[in-house]
């Protein structure tokens, strides 16, 4: 989302809007420009209507975001797209009750808005509280204040209901997975929820063909793909969680000393596949890491006769873990710190380095099962038989997407 504009910050969450959002504003202006308000008045009315609709979309995302924050899940930003909003959660809790509450909060916000606007409409029009769908459908197109209120009632009802469809990446998919995960393992719950989502996608697609239109078919496609990436993300976390940091350490890793020159690192890198080196001082204390990127930089600036301490990253900047930390958590730590390397320490004693590449490689060795065994049963983590190097771990960084 490189082309987004930050609108404001609320509760520490940045609200951004994607440039293509302008298209839907233009559509709103165009749609109402032929109304009895005249071209300019109608266009302004259309823009106002769309803006109010997106206030509701933003509130829906804040519903997810604030419940997530209450579980100490960081929320970086909310991005508004023409098709809806996305709240970027740092992670989705695997506690089913927490996931359920985060997922359901968005649609509940839409239904709450409906419950506030219905009495407001009653006061404004004097008509029955619920005059029926067809009346509301007609009134929502009127360029009046009560028309806007009716429009917002209908769109919020639609948004709430649509997002509750039990299909990833819709909120309803997460709600279903959370409910299933209360009675069965998380991976199996995900697989069932994805399967239900694909059935929904199939039905939506058929509905699209037989009169629902191209938009429904697009959503069906979106749901089908979204389910697959969710299954992959969950399964890859599941694999990585069963591997401990000590199992990912390279047994005979080379190391460097603070007394050595950069040329020594060049020699090592030429002679081995190792790209990142722990650095020790003369008392054999671990003091830092020389990464390949730093080495390349140092060769350009100080040359091969430069000293290792001038090129290395100090140990205090390198994330650390224990031998029993699982790789899924370690992966998150590395992503959060922005470092592609972490130090494994046991009660202060340095054991070795693990790089993002090590994790990826390990994952590729065991990852093949994702496409095979996971569909049939929960795989035995000790069996490292797969060797199809096609998968990479998927970040646990996830988004709650809404159409
Ligand atoms: Zn949502």
Boltz pocket constraint, residues with backbone or C-beta under 6 A from the ligand:
constraints:
  - pocket:
      binder: B
      contacts: [[A, 60], [A, 61], [A, 64], [A, 103], [A, 106], [A, 107], [A, 163], [A, 171], [A, 400], [A, 401], [A, 402]]
      max_distance: 6.0
